[in-house]
Amino acid sequence: MPQMPSGSNPVRRIASFAAAVAAVATVWLVVLPAAGNRADVRGLIERNERLGIDPSAKFYTELPGMQGFLDNIDSALRRHGESFWGR
């Protein structure tokens, strides 16, 4: 009887899938919350909340505070354009 290739073994495929799910769950449930509790990351999160920045927004141009950032960037480019990307 011919041997099946190792990649088609259903037990191995299920075990690989389970390992992948466990890895994603570990990152999602352990690593990311731990990173979010670090002082430097927590400070960035609080800053974004204070400025009304919604990290789930599809486009940052839709955020209330974005126009002020764009105005600051335009002003800096007008004053010191040569300092940015060789303009």
ABEGO torsion letter per residue (X at the ends): XBBBBAAABAAAAAAAAAAAAAAAAAAAAAAAAAAAABAAAAAAAAAAAAAGBBAABABAAABAAAAAAAAAAAAAAAAAAAABGGX
